């Protein structure tokens, strides 16, 4: 199957700083990528849908100014957590699909564990 | 609107016993249904998917699931549990017109007892 690479796999940052997480589709073009957040022992919560060349669509309750998403190319989407606080500590996962067909599975990155201290 | 419900946040089975993880869905459009597995601190790996073809879907690692429209269910089964099956399992739904947006259940943690 297609490969989605997420970087970094883990990061520790100080409160108040910003952290950028990259999501790359390595062997296919992804016009749409999704960003999820997962709290311990919980399910994935969709944060936003990232569309190449346009603004991301955020789910209700997700602060767009705090979680900046950029999808500058068909193979790269980035999530920047701005002015991070300890409550932003979580596991962030991106996904992408490789076709226009909606029954295509989503391919997931390995996830990024963010710890804000 | 689409959603999935996974009954049982924790399931324990003995090694060699039947595995049954339950998933019920709600969808306003014909659904596409997926089961993913997640190992600690890793991303999600697709086990199998239903996309309106055969209702009995076979996946990797000996897992299978049956789509039952009358029961709005897509339960995951495996005849004989292996220690390596211990993980978190997520059921997800997408569908026509959703743009490949997935909605996940709350997950079921499977423990395999030796």
Boltz contact constraints between the chains, C-beta under 6 A:
constraints:
  - contact:
      token1: [A, 43]
      token2: [B, 104]
      max_distance: 6.0
  - contact:
      token1: [A, 43]
      token2: [B, 106]
      max_distance: 6.0
  - contact:
      token1: [A, 43]
      token2: [B, 107]
      max_distance: 6.0
  - contact:
      token1: [A, 44]
      token2: [B, 104]
      max_distance: 6.0
  - contact:
      token1: [A, 93]
      token2: [B, 43]
      max_distance: 6.0
  - contact:
      token1: [A, 97]
      token2: [B, 100]
      max_distance: 6.0
  - contact:
      token1: [A, 102]
      token2: [B, 96]
      max_distance: 6.0
  - contact:
      token1: [A, 102]
      token2: [B, 100]
      max_distance: 6.0
  - contact:
      token1: [A, 103]
      token2: [B, 32]
      max_distance: 6.0
  - contact:
      token1: [A, 103]
      token2: [B, 51]
      max_distance: 6.0
  - contact:
      token1: [A, 105]
      token2: [B, 46]
      max_distance: 6.0
  - contact:
      token1: [A, 105]
      token2: [B, 49]
      max_distance: 6.0
  - contact:
      token1: [A, 106]
      token2: [B, 102]
      max_distance: 6.0
  - contact:
      token1: [A, 108]
      token2: [B, 43]
      max_distance: 6.0
  - contact:
      token1: [A, 108]
      token2: [B, 44]
      max_distance: 6.0
  - contact:
      token1: [A, 109]
      token2: [B, 43]
      max_distance: 6.0
  - contact:
      token1: [A, 110]
      token2: [B, 43]
      max_distance: 6.0
  - contact:
      token1: [A, 111]
      token2: [B, 43]
      max_distance: 6.0
